[in-house]
Structure formats: C-alpha cells, structure tokens
Amino acid sequence: MPDQITDPSDLRGDCAQCFGLCCVALPFARSADFALNKPAGKPCPNLQGDHRCGIHADLRQKGFSGCTVYDCFGAGQKVSQITFGGQDWRTGSKEDARRMFDVFPVVRQLHELLWYLTEALGLPAARPVHPELRKALERTERLTRGTPGELAALDVAAHRQEVNVLLLRTSELARADAGGKGKGKDRRGADLVGARLKGADLRGASLRGACLIAADLTGADLRGADLIGADLRDTDLTDADLTGAFFLTQPQVNAARGSAGTRLPESVGRPVHWTAGG
C-alpha cells in the first residue's frame, strides 16, 4: 500500500456524495456557533430534501458559524456510499437510519486518524516509524470498511490511543528538526485562552490539545509545531507562519482568524471567510 491515500479527496467531505449526515446525526446546542438547539438524529431545519443546506451561502450571517468550521474528513460519503451502499436514510427503515447515524461519528474519528497517519508518512523525519505508521494506516482503513454492526461495536477510543502512541513518536522526531526557541517546548493541553503571543517563536513546540481560544498569535512563528487537537477557535493567526506545522486540520484553520499574510501548510486551504485584514 502506498504511503498516502491514493485520492486526497477521500479524506475531505464531499457533500454531493453524502446524505447530509452531519446535519442529522450530530447534535448541537444554541450558542455563538449555532442559532438553535438540535438533538442527535433529528434533521437540521435548514436541510433540504436533496440533502443540501438551504442557507449554505449565509451560514455565518444566520448564526451557524459552527457549520462552516466542521469537516467530516470524508466519513459522510464513506458511510453513505460504502457502509450503507447508497441507501438514503430518508427512504430506508427507521432502524437503518438509526444505525447510520450511530456509525457516522465512529467513521469520522477513523477518517481523522487516517488524515494524521497520512501526514505522518509524509514527514521525512518520521522515517524510523514509517513501517509502524503504514501498518496503522492499513488497519485503520480496514476498520472504516467494516459492516454497520462491526463499526458500532468498535472501541474507537482504544484504537485512537494505539495510533496516538505512534503520532507522539512522530511528533518528537519531526520537532527535533525544528530550530528556534520553541524547539522541544511541551505545551500539551496548556490553557492559553486569550494568551498574548504576538510574534512568539514557537518553532518546534508541542501544542497538542492546547486551548488557544481567542489567543493573539499575530506574526507568530509556528513552523515545525505540532498542533494536533489544539483549539484554535477565534485565534488570531494574522501574518503568522504555519508552514511546516503538522497535524493541523482544515476545521482548526476554519475556526481561527487569519489574513492574506498568514502562511499555511499545503495540506490545508485558506478559509473563504478570512479577509486581507484578518
């Protein structure tokens, strides 16, 4: 098996091939991210009969910014077209719909792991663990193709923990190559809400799971930093340099604020809601 998923689109949401699963299976609460409460298994009132969002172009203006941040890593189309063979939850039995909604979050977690493993295999510094990473990638991919029953019974938390051991080792190897004051700095799980880190040298730092909500990282240097699981909601990344940062996902970037001067890794795109001014 190649070091990377053959088609990168397999790890990005393709709404045209999905039955709007994120708009039905997942719950959300009225907050700054969502304009109303919705329980799991109930369709969002904005979901149309063709499984498209009726306010997609105006989500942020209408109080649904949380929807613009979310990405299923391709789990939606996998569950819709492969796990359930193209059977629409609207036309199938209630039991099949419930099973589909239960399985979707499991496959979403597995696809997120595929994203991390694929990126890890692309890091030259991680070559010592490439064989183990490749095996983990193959096993995770196999798990995503299980039956609805197998997926529902999967201890996904245990599998994540096994994979995380490899991702931690990958992080250590990759960050060892980074220069700067941040090299080797471990800020895993750090509470950095609103932190003033303007222009900070965070090259090679571990920010795994750090809470950076509304932190000021204007002009910060995050090259070679590990950002897996970091909470970047409303983080100011104006003119920050994140080239070479790894385990950074599109949902994290979408949740942050940035500018035309923000430098991003090739693995993620510039959010359309970012402006030249940040």
Disulfide bonds with the S-S distance in Angstrom:
none
